[in-house]
């Protein structure tokens, strides 16, 4: 999660920006930089590695500008070096960026054809070059940014600085968060309230699609249609040292909405966007030598492993066993030496998963930890670590960690399929393009929240709920039921849709909500048959599908949440969001402690 800071100040802002970036270190980064105006001209200072490197450069050559933008970068497009560090510049424009520009190759080709010269490997430079090209046609900074934003496809937050504009900063967001700080004759732009805490407690949050024009006199916000809008100013209690809820009521809500950003961040770690290829770190095994993969985890991470099983077996033709860690550690399952064992955990401290890792190592397995905390015990003891890069997850019910785990498993499965000859280069590129689009689809899923909240009011009236799905939607049904149980305390069960008539159908009556997760894929027609069985018994169906599925689902009494069309491979990542939001809003309506539900802990470090 890259960090963004922008300051319109009364004194030199470079030291303030470096301090603000320090408060964003928790988001992770591999390079950093700032840009200010010196006599109206853009001056940049960037450094690879830790912020102390940037701090030393700024101290050695002080920047005197009273307006500036700064950035901490996690590399997505291009290597983590000084050349690719932000801010990026083209002509009179400097920009900082958090997120992914999906169509950067297309835009770069167009701009190079018009004479633009690129100096980096990043997608961000495309934004600077595009705004620069628009300004060359006679547009001013505000109009140039307004014209550029509709050309960008993806999920992003942006901050702009312009030569000769000592009283102007522009920000925009689509998917990734961005906050405005209001001061006395000073204005601020930041990724979150933590970065702005030392400067002001008066914060406004941009909504999705917003653009803001900042001057020292205040902020003018425009929505995605270009219409002026007012965003409320609230008093933030954010500390410089604490993760903040922002303008969300609960951490869980904030973490649900962070998913377009953190999933993009995780993708950047494992995907070459320019080549549309998987780019894994060096691993101590060869996929071609494996006969079997074992995935072990607990709770939500276990359901991520179940989704991974479908991907590995379909894309790589590699058999997979998925075991609950507490069962595997006390079982007697044979391990053939030289195979692979994956251990999935948010905290990296889950006692049962750690014990299972040690058990697998003792039986000659290659071990890989898929964890969110890279300093954890599981990470230290595994042969290799694949971080999920979700950032701090405070809510006990896992949300963004789950979808980031899915990203890592998908990348592993694609790499395995390519290495084992089951996928062609064209197959890999097609699958990677689908992954790159996930943050944008997640943003569209979050736009369904008002409809989800309305449905949650009905769900909250019930004592029992069923979730159904087939293929990769079956583990998502299990996860949806778990989410509802753990935070709303409503009893819920997830089933493979084909198992309905083998027992659960006995529960169906006119009071039973049945949530069916059914993208229009190769098993959609079979799932529709199961929905008809539910409808025939009076069950109240909520269908989560895509436009084609919504058009072809000929079932009465149907409430439908319609997500964008997308390749079947990536549906679990995107369809997780409405499932999470449904549980969240049901819990809020029930009045439970959403972030710290009774009897549960974030990290289970005992048996």
C-alpha positions, 0 to 999 in steps of 0.5 A: 500500500503506497503512501501519499502526502501532499502539503500546501504550507506556509514554510518549507514542506519537505521536512514535514513530508518526510515525517508524514511518510514515516507515519505511513511506513506501516503500509510497506515500501521499497523507495520514497521521494518528494517533489516541491516547487523551487522558484516555481520549478519542479525539484524532486528528491528520491531514494531507494530503500528506507526513508532514512536514505531520503531523509539524508538526501533532503538534509544534504540538499534542503528543499525550500518549496512551500508546496509539495507531494511525497510518496512511499512506493511498493514496486508494482511496475518496474524494479524498486530503484531510484529511477522508478521511485515517485514522484514521477514527472513529465514537463510541468507535471509531477504525480504520486500514485497508489494503485494500478493503471490497467491500461498503461501499455495502451496509453504508453503506446499512444503517447509514444506515438505522439512523441512522448519519451518515457524514462521509467518502467512504471505505469505511473509515468503514463499519468504524468505524460498524459496530463502533460500532453493534455496541457500542451493542447492549451488546457490548464492543470485542473481541466487537464486532470479532469480530461485525463481521469476518464482515460485511466482504467484501474483502481488508484489514488493520485496527487498532482503538483504543477510547475508555476502553481505555488497555490495548487494541489490536485488529488483524485481517487478511484478505489484507493483511499485519499483524505483531505486535511484542513488547516489555517491557511494550509491544506493537506492531502494524504493516504489516511488520517495517520499521515495528517495527524500532526498537522490537523484533526479536521479531515474530509474523505474523498469518495470513490470517483472524486477529484479535489482541487486544493488551494490554501483557501480550501478544497473544491471537490468534484464527483465522477460526473464533474459536478461540485460536491461537499464532503463533510469535515470531521474531527479525527482522533488519529494518532501518529502511531495508531492505525485509524478507522478513518471515516468508517464506523468499524475497522472491519468496514475500513478493511473491506473497503481497502481491498482494491488497494491492498489486492493491487499491492499484492499483485504488484509483488507477484506479477509483471504488469508490463509483460503480463507474466507471473513473477514469483520470488526464487523458490526452493523447489521446481513445480515440475518435480512435485507430485502433490501439494498439501495446504494447511490452515485454520478458519478463513485461511483454510477456505482460501486454501480450498479455493487454491485447490481448485486452481492448482488442480485445474491450471497445473493438473497438480493434486492438492490436499487441503487440511485443517491444521488442527486435524492434520497435526494429529492425523497420520497422513503420509507425506512423500518426501520432496513434495510441497506444503503451503501454510496460510495464516494472517498472523503467522502465529497460529499454533495449529498451523505452526505445529503442522509446518514443523510436522511437514518439515520433519517429513521432508516437505518443501514448506512455504508460508503465505502470511501477512506478518513476515516477522512471524514464527511461521514465516521464520521457520518456513523454507520460503515466505510469500507475504500477502501484503494486506497491511494491518488487519485489526478486525478479528473477522478476516477480510482483506487478508483473505482476498490477498491470500487468494491472490498469492494462491492464484499466482502460485497456481498459474506459475505451476501450470506454466512450469508444468506445461499445462498453460501456454504463454498466451494462457498465462497472459490471459490469466494475468490480465484477469488478475490485473482487473480485480481491483477495478472489479472490487471497486464495482462490488463495493458500489453495491453496498446500499443494496447489500445493507438493505438485504442485511436488514432482512437477514438480521431477522432470521436465526438460520441462513444457508449459503450455496455455491459450486466450484470455487464458489463453494469455499466462498459459501463456507466463508460467507457462512463463517463471517455471518456466524462469527460477527452477527451470531446468526447460525449459518451453514455453507454447502456445495449446491449439489449437496442440497438434496442430500440433507440440507433441503429438509431445512428449506421453508418460506422463512429460510434465506438462501444465499446463492453465489453463482457467477455465470460459469460452466456450472451455472446451469446446475446451480440454477437447478438447485435454486429452483429446488429452493424456490419450489419450497418457498425459500427466499433466494439472494443470488450473487451473480453477473449480468448474464447470470442475472438474465438467465436465472429464471427463478421466482422470488429472487433478490439479485446482487449483480457484479461485473462480468469477469473470467471465472478464475478471479470470481472468488476474490471479487465475490468475497466482498458482497459476502463480507458486506452482508455479514458486516451490515447484519452484525451492525443491525444486530448491535454486536461488537463487529471488530471484537466478536465474543469469544474470538481472538485475532491470532489463535496462539493456543490449541 
